[in-house]
């Protein structure tokens, strides 16, 4: 998964959006904890190789499920893998009693905010953020992400495009 994360990050090369953050993938302990808590979903290659080609990592953000990270290998992009991973997170969140899933993402990158908007996510105005959303935002700011280009988005659960099986 760490190799997937690093390769997926190459899609941002030349954008300047990740220039301020260290070139280090998620810690093994974070991924292991997420596996143990059933908050990590993995997409594997067809053909029985078992190679990981994408993953989604969710955290709790107050009462909301929060899509912390979604990565798909660029060579496996545009095959519906990201859509299916987001749908899996939304299904887990609904089964856990959540009313919505939130995330933070870059506004002007087609595979970020516009992708999520197509799945039923919309920008969550700053005045409606919970304290937990502010904590996530401050953490990302401290990491060095280009926050002036980021938004918090939310998708209500129980209908809409997310999880409709079209991916």
N, C-alpha and C positions, 0 to 999 in steps of 0.2 A: 504494500500500500504506500509505503514511503517513496518507492520508485515511481509509482503512478503520480503521486502528488508532485514530485519534482519535475516529471516530464510534462504534466498538465500545466505547470507554472510557466513553461516555455512559451505558451500561447500569449503571455503578457509581455514577452520580450519586445522592446521598442516602445511600449506604451508609457513607461515611467511610473506605472501604478504600483508596482511592487519594489521599486528601487530602494525604499527606506527600510525594508524588512530583511532580516538575516535569511540566507539561503539554506535554511534548515527545515527538514520535513517534521511533521508531527512526531512527538516523542512516542517511543514504543509503549511506554506505560500508559499514555493517554489512549492509544488504540486498544491496548489490552483491557483497560478498564471499560472502554466503550463496548467491547465484545462481551465482557462479563455482564454488563448491564443491558444487553440487547439493544444498543443504540448505534450499531454499525452495520451497514449493509454493503455487500461486496458483489460486484459483477465479474464473472469469469468468462474467459474466452470459450467460444464454441470449439467443438472438436475434441473435448476431453483433456486438453492440456492442463487445465486448472489455473492458467495464468490469470492473475488479477488484472482487469482492464479498467476498472472504475470502482469508486466507493462513495458512500454518503455517511457522514458522521453527524449525529444529533446530540444536543445537550438540552437540559432543562433551563428555561429562562423564565423564572417565576412560574406562573401557571401555564406558560406556553411551551410547546416543543419548539426548538430552534435548530434549524439546519446550519450547523457549524461549518461544514465543509462538504463540497461535492466536487469530485475530480473524476475525469474520464480521460484515458490516454487519447491524445489528439488523433492518432491513427485509427481509433475506434469511435471517433465522434460522428455525429449526425446519423446515428443508428437507433436512436430512441433509448439508449442506455441511461443517460442523465434523467430523462423523463420518467423512466421506470424506477430509478433510484429515489427520485423525489416522491413518486407515488407510494413507494414502500415506507418512506418516512412519514408521509401523511396518514397512511393506514395505521401505522404504529401509534401515531399521535392520537388519532380518533379512538383507537382501541384503548388508549390510556386515559381517555376522558377529556382530552384537550379540545378546545373550541377553535383553535387556530394554530398554524405553524408560522413562525417568523424566520427571517434570515437577514443578513446584511450582504450587500453586493455593490458592485460598481455600476454606475448609471449608464455610461456611454459605450459599453462593450456589448456587442450583440449576443454573446453567449452568457451574459450576466443578466442585468435587470430586464431587458426585452424578452429573454428566454423565460424568466420566471413570470413575467406579466402574461405570457402566453399560457401559463399553467394556472392562472387565476390569482396570482399574487399582485398586490398593489402597494404603493408606497404608503408607509405608516407615518403620518405627520409627527414631527418632533414633539408637539404638545400632548400626544397620546401615548408616548413611550412609557413603559413601566420602569421602575427603578432597575429591574434586571436588564432591560434593553440598554439603559444608560451604562450599566457595568460592562456589558459586551462592547458597546461603542468605545468606552474609555480603554478597555483592554486592547482593542484593535488600533486605537490611536497610539497607545504606548508601544505597540509592536512596530509602528512606523508605516502603517498603511496610509495611502493618500485619501484621508477621510473626507476631504472636500468633494470627492468624486463618488462617495458611497451614500447609500440610503438603507433604511430599515424597511423591509417589505413584510407583508403578512397575507396569508391565505386562510379564509374561513374554511372549516371542515364541514363535511356533510353535504357536498354537492359541488358542482362546477367542474372545470376541466381537470383539476389535479386528481389523479387516480382513476381517470375514466377509461383506462385500458387502451388508449389510442396510440401509445408510444411504442 
